[in-house]
C-alpha cells in the first residue's frame, strides 16, 4: 500500500492538514488500515523534500501546518495511477514457502499443515463476511476493500485445495507404481490370452 500516493491523492482535492489527511485516509479506505499520525508527517516531509507537495503556515511539522500538492506531485500521482503494479514474478508468499518446506521434512504431515492453514483462512473469510454484512449499505469504500480481501482469501483456499490434491496424487504414484511386466526374449512384451481362451486343465 502506497501511503505516499494516497496522501497525494487526498491533497489533489485541496490543501489539508496532517491530522485531516490521516482521518480522511482511514475513511476512504474503509477504516481497515489504521495510519499513525507520525507516519503521515514523515511522509509529508519526504514529499516536500522531493518537490511533490509544499507547506504553508508555521515552520516545522505540526497540526497548524497545511500542505498542498505541486504540479510535479500531480504528474507523479497520475503516473502512479496509470502504471500497473509489477506482477511479472510471483511474490515471496510465506504460506507457499511453508508448504514447500513441509514437503521435505520427514516428520511433518504436509496434508495436516495445509488443512491447518485452510481452516484459518476460512475463519478469516467468515470474519470479513460479517464485517460486510454489518457495514452501512452506502459504505462503498469498505465494501470494495472487503470484496478484494474475500477474493484474495478465496484464491488462497483454491491454491491450498489444489496443492493438497496434487500432493495426494504424488503420494499414490510413489506408493503404488504401475506394475511393469517383464519383456519376453527379443524385447517383446508378453501377450496375455483372454480369460475365455485359457485352458484350465479340466477334462470334460
ZIKAWO-V30083 format. One record per residue. N is the residue number from 1. RES is the residue in one small letter. PHI is phi in degrees with one decimal (999 if undefined). Layout:
N:RES:PHI / N:RES:PHI
This chain:
1:x:999 / 2:x:-96.6 / 3:x:-63.0 / 4:x:-53.9 / 5:x:-78.6 / 6:x:-64.5 / 7:x:-67.5 / 8:x:-61.2 / 9:x:-63.4 / 10:x:-67.4 / 11:x:-71.9 / 12:x:-67.1 / 13:x:-85.5 / 14:x:143.6 / 15:x:-60.4 / 16:x:-147.9 / 17:x:-88.3 / 18:x:-60.2 / 19:x:-63.7 / 20:x:-65.4 / 21:x:-63.8 / 22:x:-60.9 / 23:x:-63.5 / 24:x:-71.1 / 25:x:-60.4 / 26:x:-67.8 / 27:x:-66.5 / 28:x:-70.3 / 29:x:-102.9 / 30:x:71.6 / 31:x:55.8 / 32:x:-92.2 / 33:x:-113.6 / 34:x:-60.1 / 35:x:-122.6 / 36:x:-73.0 / 37:x:-62.9 / 38:x:-63.0 / 39:x:-66.5 / 40:x:-61.6 / 41:x:-69.2 / 42:x:-63.3 / 43:x:-66.7 / 44:x:-63.2 / 45:x:-62.0 / 46:x:-69.2 / 47:x:-63.5 / 48:x:-68.8 / 49:x:-59.2 / 50:x:-84.3 / 51:x:77.9 / 52:x:-95.6 / 53:x:-136.7 / 54:x:-135.7 / 55:x:-105.5 / 56:x:-138.5 / 57:x:96.0 / 58:x:-66.6 / 59:x:-70.7 / 60:x:84.3 / 61:x:-77.1 / 62:x:177.0 / 63:x:-66.4 / 64:x:-97.1 / 65:x:-107.3 / 66:x:-96.7 / 67:x:-128.0 / 68:x:-133.2 / 69:x:-78.1 / 70:x:-96.1 / 71:x:-62.8 / 72:x:-64.5 / 73:x:-65.1 / 74:x:-65.8 / 75:x:-65.1 / 76:x:-60.4 / 77:x:-64.7 / 78:x:-63.9 / 79:x:-64.2 / 80:x:-63.8 / 81:x:-62.7 / 82:x:-97.6 / 83:x:-96.2 / 84:x:-63.8 / 85:x:-67.1 / 86:x:-75.5 / 87:x:-115.0 / 88:x:-73.0 / 89:x:-128.2 / 90:x:-66.7 / 91:x:-69.4 / 92:x:-80.6 / 93:x:-77.9 / 94:x:-63.6 / 95:x:-66.3 / 96:x:-61.5 / 97:x:-62.9 / 98:x:-60.9 / 99:x:-66.2 / 100:x:-63.3 / 101:x:-68.9 / 102:x:-62.3 / 103:x:-59.2 / 104:x:-90.6 / 105:x:-91.4 / 106:x:-66.1 / 107:x:-99.3 / 108:x:-114.3 / 109:x:-85.9 / 110:x:-64.6 / 111:x:-63.2 / 112:x:-66.8 / 113:x:-60.3 / 114:x:-62.1 / 115:x:-67.9 / 116:x:-61.1 / 117:x:-70.3 / 118:x:-62.5 / 119:x:-61.0 / 120:x:-64.2 / 121:x:-66.2 / 122:x:-61.5 / 123:x:-62.4 / 124:x:-63.4 / 125:x:-62.8 / 126:x:-65.5 / 127:x:-64.2 / 128:x:-65.0 / 129:x:-64.9 / 130:x:-65.9 / 131:x:-61.2 / 132:x:-65.7 / 133:x:-66.8 / 134:x:-87.3 / 135:x:-72.4 / 136:x:-65.0 / 137:x:-62.5 / 138:x:-97.8 / 139:x:-84.7 / 140:x:-66.3 / 141:x:-61.0 / 142:x:-65.1 / 143:x:-61.4 / 144:x:-67.5 / 145:x:-64.1 / 146:x:-65.1 / 147:x:-58.6 / 148:x:-61.3 / 149:x:-69.9 / 150:x:-65.0 / 151:x:-63.8 / 152:x:-64.8 / 153:x:-66.4 / 154:x:-62.7 / 155:x:-66.0 / 156:x:-66.9 / 157:x:-58.5 / 158:x:-62.9 / 159:x:-67.9 / 160:x:-60.9 / 161:x:-66.0 / 162:x:-65.7 / 163:x:-64.3 / 164:x:-61.9 / 165:x:-64.5 / 166:x:-64.7 / 167:x:-67.8 / 168:x:-66.6 / 169:x:-65.0 / 170:x:-64.9 / 171:x:-66.1 / 172:x:-64.8 / 173:x:-63.0 / 174:x:-77.9 / 175:x:-83.2 / 176:x:-121.2 / 177:x:-69.3 / 178:x:-63.6 / 179:x:-64.8 / 180:x:-101.0 / 181:x:-86.8 / 182:x:-65.6 / 183:x:-79.6 / 184:x:-75.6 / 185:x:-53.0 / 186:x:94.5 / 187:x:88.9 / 188:x:-90.5 / 189:x:-73.5 / 190:x:-62.9 / 191:x:-102.7 / 192:x:-92.5 / 193:x:-72.6 / 194:x:-57.4 / 195:x:-59.3 / 196:x:-70.1 / 197:x:-104.7 / 198:x:-78.2 / 199:x:-80.7 / 200:x:-93.9 / 201:x:84.3 / 202:x:-94.5 / 203:x:-79.9 / 204:x:-95.9
